[in-house]
Amino acid sequence: MARHLLITGPPGCGKTTAIRSIATALEQSGARVRGFWTEEMRERGGRIGFRVETVDGKKGTLARAGMRSCCRVGRYGVDLENFESVAVAEVDAALAEAASGAAVILVIDEIGKMELFSRRFRDAVARALDDVAHVVATIMQQRHPFADALKARSDVRLITVTARNRADLPAAALRELL
């Protein structure tokens, strides 16, 4: 069995829903869970950006439409400083707990285009895969040198979300991790 699970698939296939279900089930089992997920920010029925939220409720902006930034994906400017202060700090906290001997499961949603603009995030994720007991993360399906290297690691199981496996994915992940 692999130490880490990476969940991939096209946008809108249910990766975030699956990873949130996995995180909830892990917490209910008594596991020590750290991590974050991303979600849309909406106003008047339209998407205006993305926020990041940690398992324990800290929130920050990942990207916003029209935001001035050197890092852009489509119409969204990426707020690296805000993202790093929430998400990278959470990965660093998981690393610190693991270093003290705690059996931490780190949940990351997601390793995608916006997040990968952050060198600090890439470095923290790489360290986490080496030092944290288990990492469960969603990862972009498109090719990207960093993401492709993570997918190719020998201690990673890559799962593609499909209509056929979506409902059973959280239970299958728990069987692998616990």
Buried (B, 14 or more C-beta within 10 A) or exposed (E): EBBBBBBBBEEEBBBBBBBBBBBBBBBEEEBBBBBBBBBEBEEEEEEBBBBBBBBEEBEBBBBBBEBEBEBBBEEBBBBBEBBBBBBBBBBBBBBEBBEEEEEBBBBBBBBBBBBBBBEBBBEBBBBBBEBBBBBBBBBBBEEBEBBEEBBEBEEBBBBEBEEEBBEEBBEBBBEBBE
